[in-house]
Amino acid sequence: MPHPVLSPAKHHPTETPKTAAPPAEMSLEERLELINAAMTVRLDEAAVAYEVNTAHIPTEPVDLADVVTVPVDTILQPLPDLYPTPVAALLQRAHHRLVTGGWCKDALVDADGARCMLGAIQAEARGDRGLESSAVTVLMDAIRRKFGDDIDSVPGFNDAWASGRTPLRMVDQAAGLADARGL
């Protein structure tokens, strides 16, 4: 029995016969570009929808006094010594001073009251030159362990950095080293 063949006349008049086009091969870059364009359109639509949906919500500026709920005098209290040994405790206090008071370079203390590594140690030693000297010695040991023996001084190391992140970390590590040494 022969198979019936549909002629174009038997199709609905508004339909056209569909022929499947072979899928076009796209490179990875072309597919990523297509996805990027689609996502950009979707994100733009979402941004407009967000603006429309939130336009009626009144907003007020945030007052930081409403956010800070801790009494100010508890923030300014000195940090208790975490280390029982004097040099480690001094380095820990110097680290805390740098974190809370700010770090600077090219000066012991800058106009805003921020200190360099040596300036923080001197301030926390409170005139005890022997304690200060021991703390600087341990700090140099910690620095040289991490960065090599060509570091010549604490101020030179401090001033070599654009931000205080590494100098602060080294003061903290020196406190741990002093504690491990029983200093």
ZAVEXKOL-455729 format. One record per residue (C-alpha): y, x, z; residue in three letters. Coordinates in steps of 0.02 Angstrom, whole numbers, plus 50000, padded with zeros to 5 digits. Layout:
! residues N
YXZALA/...
***
This chain:
! residues 183
500005000050000MET/501645007549949PRO/502975010450079HIS/504494999250061PRO/506055008550013VAL/507685002150079LEU/509035001349954SER/510885002649996PRO/511074984149956ALA/509974979250103LYS/511124987950232HIS/512524979050320HIS/514054979850209PRO/515134989150335THR/513815002150374GLU/513645017850275THR/512035027250274PRO/512055041450400LYS/511505058350347THR/511225071250482ALA/512235086850452ALA/511375102650504PRO/512105109050669PRO/513385122450639ALA/513015138850724GLU/514435143650841MET/514685160450919SER/514845162251106LEU/516705165251090GLU/516935149450986GLU/515955138951112ARG/516965146151256LEU/518585142551164GLU/518025124651133LEU/517555122251315ILE/519195130251371ASN/520195118251262ALA/519215103251327ALA/519445108651508MET/521295111551483THR/521495093851418VAL/520495086851565ARG/521495097051692LEU/523145091551614ASP/522595073451624GLU/522045075751805ALA/523725083751850ALA/524675069151775VAL/523545056651864ALA/523815065652029TYR/525695065452008GLU/525675046951966VAL/524495042552109ASN/525465052352241THR/527255049152184ALA/527485035152311HIS/526945045652462ILE/528455051652562PRO/528395069852615THR/529385079052746GLU/529555097852771PRO/528385104952902VAL/529225111453059ASP/528295126853121LEU/528695122053300ALA/527525107353274ASP/526155118653208VAL/526185132153343VAL/525445123753495THR/525175139053605VAL/526525143753730PRO/527525158353662VAL/527335168453822ASP/525435168953798THR/525675176553625ILE/526785190453692LEU/525675195253838GLN/524935212653824PRO/523175213753761LEU/521935218053899PRO/521075234853876ASP/519405232253792LEU/518895250253822TYR/518655257653996PRO/519145275253943THR/520995280053936PRO/521085287353760VAL/520085273053684ALA/521155260453777ALA/522745269053716LEU/522145268553535LEU/521665250353554GLN/523395246153622ARG/524195256053480ALA/523165246253355HIS/523715229953435HIS/525525235553430ARG/525375239253244LEU/524575222353211VAL/525845212353310THR/527415223053289GLY/527175228853112GLY/526735244953022TRP/527955256352932CYS/527965272952841LYS/529195287352830ASP/529835284153008ALA/529165283053185LEU/530065266353205VAL/530975257053066ASP/532505245753080ALA/531415230453110ASP/530445238653253GLY/528865241853152ALA/528005258353192ARG/526945271153106CYS/525275276553178MET/526045290653281LEU/527495279753336GLY/526295266553403ALA/525285279753497ILE/526865287253573GLN/527495270253628ALA/525845265553708GLU/525635282653793ALA/527235278953890ARG/527705297253905GLY/525985304153949ASP/525965318853826ARG/524175323953869GLY/523515306453835LEU/524545305453675GLU/523875322353616SER/522065317353650SER/522315300953555ALA/523075309853405VAL/521625322453406THR/520325308453404VAL/521295299253269LEU/521325314953161MET/519445316753186ASP/519165298753131ALA/520305301152979ILE/519455317352927ARG/517725309652946ARG/518225296252821LYS/519415305352704PHE/518955323852717GLY/519625339452800ASP/521145341252685ASP/522145328552787ILE/523415339152880ASP/524265326853000SER/524335308953062VAL/526105306252992PRO/525595313452823GLY/524085301752818PHE/525125286852874ASN/526485289852743ASP/525235291352601ALA/524865272552604TRP/525855258452526ALA/525185245652651SER/524615247052830GLY/522865240452804ARG/521985257352800THR/523045265752935PRO/522745251053053LEU/520885251553017ARG/520855270253057MET/521725267753225VAL/520445254453268ASP/519005265753216GLN/519745280053317ALA/519735268753471ALA/517875265953446GLY/517595284653420LEU/518545288853580ALA/517525276253676ASP/515895283353606ALA/516475300653663ARG/516925294153836GLY/518745298853814LEU/
***
